[in-house]
Amino acid sequence: MLIGYILIGILAGYIASRITSGEGKGCLIDLFLGVVGSVVGPWLLGLLNITWGGTIGQIGTSVVGAVAVLWLWSKL
């Protein structure tokens, strides 16, 4: 189960970094982005009253959160 969450975090971080910069940032950074995105994403989508279910929803939510974190990071 934990390995599944780690793989989802890496995948979500990789997708988010590909969306924002066009390339991955490395396995550990992508994992970190995915984990942070999995915290930020549900909060952000909760503000908009949007919920997704299942594994695809979890990945999508994490990607949204990681993209938001990367966008905020680029503005700082």
TIRO-2110 file (N, C-alpha, C; in Angstrom, 1 decimal):
// TIRO-2110
0.8, -1.2, 0.0, N, 1, A
0.0, 0.0, 0.0, CA, 1, A
0.9, 1.3, 0.0, C, 1, A
1.9, 1.3, 0.8, N, 2, A
2.8, 2.4, 0.9, CA, 2, A
3.5, 2.6, -0.4, C, 2, A
3.9, 1.5, -1.0, N, 3, A
4.6, 1.6, -2.3, CA, 3, A
3.7, 2.2, -3.4, C, 3, A
2.4, 1.9, -3.3, N, 4, A
1.5, 2.5, -4.3, CA, 4, A
1.4, 4.0, -4.1, C, 4, A
1.3, 4.5, -2.9, N, 5, A
1.3, 5.9, -2.6, CA, 5, A
2.6, 6.6, -3.1, C, 5, A
3.7, 5.9, -2.9, N, 6, A
5.0, 6.5, -3.3, CA, 6, A
5.0, 6.6, -4.9, C, 6, A
4.5, 5.5, -5.5, N, 7, A
4.5, 5.6, -7.0, CA, 7, A
3.5, 6.6, -7.5, C, 7, A
2.4, 6.8, -6.8, N, 8, A
1.4, 7.8, -7.2, CA, 8, A
2.1, 9.2, -7.0, C, 8, A
2.8, 9.4, -5.9, N, 9, A
3.5, 10.7, -5.7, CA, 9, A
4.5, 11.0, -6.7, C, 9, A
5.3, 10.0, -7.1, N, 10, A
6.4, 10.2, -8.1, CA, 10, A
5.7, 10.5, -9.4, C, 10, A
4.7, 9.8, -9.8, N, 11, A
4.0, 10.0, -11.1, CA, 11, A
3.3, 11.4, -11.1, C, 11, A
2.7, 11.8, -10.0, N, 12, A
2.0, 13.1, -9.9, CA, 12, A
3.1, 14.2, -10.0, C, 12, A
4.2, 14.1, -9.3, N, 13, A
5.2, 15.1, -9.3, CA, 13, A
5.8, 15.2, -10.7, C, 13, A
6.0, 14.0, -11.3, N, 14, A
6.6, 14.0, -12.7, CA, 14, A
5.7, 14.7, -13.7, C, 14, A
4.4, 14.4, -13.6, N, 15, A
3.5, 15.0, -14.5, CA, 15, A
3.4, 16.5, -14.3, C, 15, A
3.4, 16.9, -13.0, N, 16, A
3.3, 18.4, -12.7, CA, 16, A
4.6, 19.1, -13.2, C, 16, A
5.7, 18.5, -13.0, N, 17, A
7.0, 19.2, -13.5, CA, 17, A
7.0, 19.2, -15.0, C, 17, A
6.5, 18.2, -15.7, N, 18, A
6.4, 18.2, -17.1, CA, 18, A
5.5, 19.3, -17.6, C, 18, A
4.4, 19.5, -16.9, N, 19, A
3.4, 20.5, -17.3, CA, 19, A
4.0, 21.9, -17.2, C, 19, A
4.7, 22.1, -16.1, N, 20, A
5.2, 23.5, -15.8, CA, 20, A
6.5, 23.8, -16.5, C, 20, A
7.4, 22.8, -16.6, N, 21, A
8.8, 23.2, -17.2, CA, 21, A
9.1, 22.3, -18.4, C, 21, A
8.4, 21.3, -18.7, N, 22, A
8.7, 20.5, -19.9, CA, 22, A
9.6, 19.3, -19.6, C, 22, A
10.1, 19.2, -18.4, N, 23, A
11.0, 18.0, -18.1, CA, 23, A
10.8, 17.7, -16.6, C, 23, A
11.1, 16.4, -16.3, N, 24, A
11.1, 16.0, -14.9, CA, 24, A
12.2, 16.6, -14.1, C, 24, A
12.1, 16.6, -12.8, N, 25, A
13.1, 17.2, -11.9, CA, 25, A
13.9, 16.2, -11.1, C, 25, A
13.7, 14.9, -11.4, N, 26, A
14.4, 13.9, -10.7, CA, 26, A
13.5, 13.2, -9.8, C, 26, A
13.8, 11.9, -9.5, N, 27, A
12.9, 11.1, -8.8, CA, 27, A
12.5, 11.6, -7.4, C, 27, A
13.5, 12.1, -6.6, N, 28, A
13.2, 12.5, -5.3, CA, 28, A
12.4, 13.8, -5.3, C, 28, A
12.8, 14.8, -6.1, N, 29, A
12.1, 16.0, -6.2, CA, 29, A
10.6, 15.8, -6.7, C, 29, A
10.5, 14.9, -7.7, N, 30, A
9.1, 14.6, -8.2, CA, 30, A
8.3, 13.9, -7.1, C, 30, A
8.9, 13.1, -6.3, N, 31, A
8.2, 12.4, -5.2, CA, 31, A
7.8, 13.5, -4.1, C, 31, A
8.7, 14.4, -3.8, N, 32, A
8.4, 15.5, -2.9, CA, 32, A
7.3, 16.3, -3.4, C, 32, A
7.3, 16.7, -4.7, N, 33, A
6.2, 17.5, -5.3, CA, 33, A
4.9, 16.7, -5.2, C, 33, A
4.9, 15.4, -5.5, N, 34, A
3.7, 14.6, -5.4, CA, 34, A
3.1, 14.6, -4.0, C, 34, A
4.0, 14.4, -3.1, N, 35, A
3.5, 14.4, -1.7, CA, 35, A
2.9, 15.7, -1.2, C, 35, A
3.7, 16.8, -1.6, N, 36, A
3.1, 18.1, -1.2, CA, 36, A
1.9, 18.4, -2.0, C, 36, A
1.8, 18.0, -3.3, N, 37, A
0.6, 18.2, -4.1, CA, 37, A
-0.5, 17.4, -3.6, C, 37, A
-0.3, 16.2, -3.0, N, 38, A
-1.4, 15.4, -2.4, CA, 38, A
-2.0, 16.1, -1.1, C, 38, A
-1.3, 17.0, -0.6, N, 39, A
-1.8, 17.8, 0.6, CA, 39, A
-2.5, 19.0, 0.1, C, 39, A
-1.8, 19.7, -0.8, N, 40, A
-2.3, 21.0, -1.3, CA, 40, A
-3.5, 20.8, -2.3, C, 40, A
-3.5, 19.8, -3.1, N, 41, A
-4.5, 19.5, -4.1, CA, 41, A
-5.9, 19.4, -3.5, C, 41, A
-6.1, 18.5, -2.6, N, 42, A
-7.5, 18.4, -2.0, CA, 42, A
-8.0, 19.6, -1.3, C, 42, A
-7.0, 20.3, -0.7, N, 43, A
-7.4, 21.6, 0.0, CA, 43, A
-7.9, 22.6, -1.1, C, 43, A
-7.1, 22.7, -2.1, N, 44, A
-7.4, 23.7, -3.2, CA, 44, A
-8.7, 23.3, -3.9, C, 44, A
-8.8, 22.1, -4.3, N, 45, A
-10.1, 21.6, -5.0, CA, 45, A
-11.3, 21.7, -4.0, C, 45, A
-11.0, 21.5, -2.7, N, 46, A
-12.1, 21.6, -1.7, CA, 46, A
-12.7, 23.0, -1.7, C, 46, A
-11.8, 24.0, -1.9, N, 47, A
-12.2, 25.4, -1.9, CA, 47, A
-13.2, 25.6, -3.1, C, 47, A
-12.9, 24.9, -4.2, N, 48, A
-13.8, 25.0, -5.4, CA, 48, A
-14.9, 24.0, -5.4, C, 48, A
-15.0, 23.2, -4.3, N, 49, A
-16.1, 22.2, -4.2, CA, 49, A
-16.0, 21.1, -5.3, C, 49, A
-14.8, 20.7, -5.6, N, 50, A
-14.6, 19.7, -6.6, CA, 50, A
-14.0, 18.5, -5.9, C, 50, A
-14.5, 17.3, -6.1, N, 51, A
-13.9, 16.0, -5.6, CA, 51, A
-13.8, 15.0, -6.7, C, 51, A
-12.7, 14.2, -6.6, N, 52, A
-12.4, 13.1, -7.5, CA, 52, A
-12.3, 11.9, -6.7, C, 52, A
-12.6, 10.8, -7.3, N, 53, A
-12.5, 9.5, -6.5, CA, 53, A
-11.6, 8.5, -7.3, C, 53, A
-11.1, 7.5, -6.6, N, 54, A
-10.3, 6.5, -7.1, CA, 54, A
-8.8, 6.9, -7.3, C, 54, A
-8.1, 6.0, -7.9, N, 55, A
-6.7, 6.2, -8.1, CA, 55, A
-6.4, 7.4, -9.1, C, 55, A
-7.2, 7.4, -10.2, N, 56, A
-7.0, 8.5, -11.2, CA, 56, A
-7.3, 9.8, -10.6, C, 56, A
-8.3, 9.8, -9.7, N, 57, A
-8.7, 11.1, -9.0, CA, 57, A
-7.6, 11.5, -8.1, C, 57, A
-7.0, 10.5, -7.4, N, 58, A
-5.9, 10.8, -6.5, CA, 58, A
-4.7, 11.4, -7.2, C, 58, A
-4.4, 10.8, -8.4, N, 59, A
-3.3, 11.3, -9.2, CA, 59, A
-3.6, 12.7, -9.7, C, 59, A
-4.8, 12.9, -10.2, N, 60, A
-5.2, 14.2, -10.7, CA, 60, A
-5.2, 15.3, -9.6, C, 60, A
-5.7, 15.0, -8.5, N, 61, A
-5.7, 15.9, -7.4, CA, 61, A
-4.3, 16.3, -7.0, C, 61, A
-3.4, 15.3, -6.9, N, 62, A
-2.0, 15.5, -6.6, CA, 62, A
-1.3, 16.4, -7.6, C, 62, A
-1.6, 16.1, -8.9, N, 63, A
-1.0, 16.9, -10.0, CA, 63, A
-1.5, 18.4, -9.9, C, 63, A
-2.8, 18.6, -9.6, N, 64, A
-3.3, 20.0, -9.5, CA, 64, A
-2.5, 20.7, -8.3, C, 64, A
-2.4, 20.0, -7.2, N, 65, A
-1.7, 20.6, -6.1, CA, 65, A
-0.2, 20.8, -6.4, C, 65, A
0.5, 19.9, -7.0, N, 66, A
1.9, 20.1, -7.3, CA, 66, A
2.1, 21.2, -8.3, C, 66, A
1.2, 21.3, -9.3, N, 67, A
1.3, 22.4, -10.3, CA, 67, A
1.1, 23.7, -9.6, C, 67, A
0.2, 23.8, -8.6, N, 68, A
0.0, 25.0, -7.8, CA, 68, A
1.2, 25.4, -7.0, C, 68, A
1.9, 24.3, -6.4, N, 69, A
3.1, 24.6, -5.7, CA, 69, A
4.2, 25.1, -6.6, C, 69, A
4.4, 24.4, -7.7, N, 70, A
5.4, 24.8, -8.7, CA, 70, A
5.2, 26.2, -9.2, C, 70, A
3.9, 26.6, -9.4, N, 71, A
3.6, 27.9, -9.9, CA, 71, A
3.9, 29.0, -8.8, C, 71, A
3.5, 28.7, -7.6, N, 72, A
3.8, 29.6, -6.5, CA, 72, A
5.3, 29.7, -6.3, C, 72, A
6.0, 28.6, -6.4, N, 73, A
7.5, 28.6, -6.2, CA, 73, A
8.2, 29.5, -7.3, C, 73, A
7.7, 29.4, -8.5, N, 74, A
8.3, 30.2, -9.6, CA, 74, A
8.0, 31.7, -9.4, C, 74, A
6.9, 32.0, -8.7, N, 75, A
6.6, 33.4, -8.4, CA, 75, A
7.5, 34.0, -7.3, C, 75, A
8.0, 33.2, -6.5, N, 76, A
8.9, 33.6, -5.3, CA, 76, A
10.2, 33.8, -5.8, C, 76, A
END
